[in-house]
Amino acid sequence: MPGPKDAPRGPGMAEPEGVSVNDFTTGPWAWVGDPRAVMWCVTITHGITPLEVLARYGADASAARLLTRQQAAQLTDGDLPEGSVLQAGQLGDWSFCLEDYAVMGQMPGPLSALSRGTETFSVLRGGDGMNGFAYWRDGQCAERFQPGAPSTKPHPPHPWWDAVQERLNASGEEYPGLVPVLEATAHHIGAVLDTDTLDGPLLTLRLDDSDQTPDPPATQAPQPPDGWRGVRVSARPETPRLPAVRQAVNIPSALHTRGDRDGE
């Protein structure tokens, strides 16, 4: 089986600087396989701000505070109603949202809203060992599958299944986890969602399940709009041609509209 250096790549497919396909436990990808984080979900959306990301989940974005991941963990009090702690930040032209111990970012309502007029990725590490990947564009699901599970392979064309599976194969690991999945996304968005970014201060709030954006009405499978800027879908799908990767940065504090309240 070919290793990372032997895997075919087109123009713009160079590895992120300082990142190895097999670097699963240290460096930028350490958060992905952290055994203390048994369940998480992350979405990445193009062209909207972190505040708008929170609003599209259904939250009152003006209630967000800048908290670290460790501080945000204090909001998961078991006495509170069921819900998610959302942490949003920015990666160049893209914005992301992380949930620990929650899965709103895999639900059709938030994903439909997030991807309205743009494109959104969702990656889930399931607490039961079942992981998930979804790609939505313009309010509709284009691909959804469990990485590495052939029984969940979508009907063709499935360019993201192909891109993810190529990296899973290139890892050379029997159970490579989700690092190869996030690498495929990183090459498309041109940024790495790294450990330092997720551990730093991010716009944070708690959203009850009853307040999340409701599921959209059932529709037919989406067709890619003319001139769509995302992955090209054709009769013979190809691995997307992707830009060089730059390091992710924390969201500027200027995007925080209310500041830390009451000394928080």
Residue pairs with C-beta under 8 A, 6 or more apart in sequence:
1 169
1 170
1 172
2 169
2 170
3 170
3 172
4 15
4 20
4 21
4 22
4 170
4 171
4 172
6 170
7 21
7 166
7 167
7 169
7 170
10 238
10 239
10 241
11 241
12 187
12 241
12 242
12 243
12 244
13 187
13 239
13 241
13 242
14 244
14 245
15 21
15 245
16 28
16 183
16 186
16 187
16 192
16 245
16 247
17 245
17 247
18 27
18 28
19 27
19 28
19 29
19 183
19 192
19 245
21 167
21 170
21 171
21 179
21 180
21 183
22 171
22 172
22 173
23 29
23 179
24 32
24 33
24 173
24 176
24 177
24 179
25 33
27 194
27 195
28 192
28 194
28 195
28 196
28 247
29 179
29 182
29 194
29 195
30 195
31 37
31 194
31 195
31 198
31 199
32 125
32 177
32 178
32 179
32 182
33 177
33 178
33 179
37 100
37 125
38 101
38 125
38 127
39 100
39 101
39 102
39 103
39 125
39 126
39 127
40 98
40 99
40 100
40 101
40 124
40 125
41 98
41 99
41 102
41 103
41 104
41 105
41 106
41 122
41 123
41 124
41 125
42 96
42 97
42 98
42 99
42 105
42 122
42 123
42 193
43 53
43 96
43 97
43 105
43 110
43 111
43 114
43 120
43 121
43 122
44 91
44 94
44 95
44 96
44 120
44 121
44 185
44 189
44 193
45 53
45 56
45 94
45 95
45 96
45 97
45 114
45 115
45 118
45 119
45 120
45 121
46 93
46 94
46 118
46 119
46 120
46 189
47 93
47 94
47 117
47 118
48 56
48 95
48 114
48 118
49 90
49 95
49 255
50 88
50 89
50 90
50 95
50 96
50 97
50 202
50 203
50 251
50 255
51 61
51 64
51 88
51 203
51 255
51 257
52 61
52 95
53 88
53 95
53 96
53 97
53 114
54 61
54 64
54 86
54 88
54 97
54 203
54 205
54 207
55 61
56 110
56 113
56 114
56 116
56 213
57 84
57 86
57 97
57 104
57 110
57 113
57 114
57 207
57 212
57 213
58 109
58 110
58 113
58 207
58 211
58 212
58 213
59 86
59 205
59 207
59 211
60 205
61 203
61 205
61 257
62 257
62 258
63 205
63 258
64 88
64 203
64 204
64 205
64 256
64 257
64 258
65 203
65 204
65 205
65 256
65 258
65 260
65 261
65 264
66 201
66 202
66 203
66 204
66 253
66 256
66 260
67 75
67 87
67 201
67 202
67 204
67 264
68 199
68 200
68 201
68 202
69 87
69 98
69 100
69 198
69 199
69 202
70 199
71 204
72 85
72 87
72 100
72 202
72 204
73 85
73 100
75 85
75 204
75 206
76 85
76 100
76 101
80 206
81 208
81 209
81 210
82 208
82 209
83 102
83 206
83 207
83 208
83 209
83 211
84 99
84 102
84 103
84 104
84 206
84 207
84 209
84 212
85 99
85 100
85 102
85 204
85 205
85 206
85 207
86 97
86 98
86 99
86 104
86 204
86 205
86 206
86 207
87 97
87 98
87 99
87 198
87 202
87 203
87 204
88 95
88 96
88 97
88 98
88 202
88 203
88 204
88 251
89 95
89 96
89 197
89 198
89 200
89 202
89 203
89 250
89 251
90 96
90 249
90 250
90 251
90 252
90 255
91 189
91 191
91 193
91 197
91 248
91 249
92 189
92 190
92 191
92 246
92 248
92 249
93 189
94 189
94 191
96 193
97 105
98 198
98 202
99 105
101 127
103 124
103 126
104 110
104 207
104 209
104 212
105 111
105 122
105 124
106 122
106 124
106 132
106 134
107 212
107 215
108 141
108 215
108 216
109 212
109 213
109 214
109 215
109 216
110 212
110 213
111 120
111 122
111 134
111 136
111 141
112 136
112 139
112 140
112 213
112 215
112 216
113 139
113 213
114 120
114 136
115 136
115 137
115 138
115 139
115 140
116 138
116 139
117 138
117 139
118 137
118 138
119 135
119 136
119 137
119 138
119 229
119 230
120 135
120 136
120 137
121 133
121 134
121 135
121 136
121 185
121 188
121 189
122 132
122 133
122 134
122 135
122 136
123 131
123 132
123 133
123 178
123 181
123 182
123 185
124 131
124 132
124 133
125 131
125 178
126 132
130 146
131 146
131 147
131 148
131 178
131 181
132 144
132 145
132 146
132 147
133 143
133 144
133 145
133 146
133 147
133 160
133 164
133 181
134 141
134 143
134 144
135 141
135 142
135 143
135 144
135 160
135 231
136 142
137 222
137 224
137 225
137 228
137 230
138 222
138 225
139 216
139 222
140 219
140 221
140 222
141 222
142 160
142 222
142 224
142 233
143 154
143 158
143 159
143 160
143 161
144 152
144 154
145 152
145 153
145 154
145 158
145 161
146 152
147 164
147 165
147 168
147 178
147 180
147 181
148 165
148 168
148 176
153 161
154 161
156 237
157 233
157 234
157 235
157 237
158 237
159 231
159 232
159 233
159 237
159 238
159 239
159 240
160 184
160 231
162 237
162 239
163 184
163 231
163 239
163 240
164 180
164 181
164 184
166 184
166 239
167 180
167 181
167 183
167 184
168 176
168 180
168 181
170 180
171 179
171 180
182 193
186 192
186 193
186 245
187 240
187 242
187 243
187 245
188 230
188 231
188 240
188 242
190 242
190 243
190 244
190 245
190 246
191 245
191 246
191 247
191 248
192 245
192 246
192 247
192 248
193 248
194 247
194 248
197 248
197 249
197 250
200 250
201 250
201 251
201 253
202 250
202 251
203 251
203 255
203 256
224 230
224 233
230 240
231 237
231 240
232 238
232 240
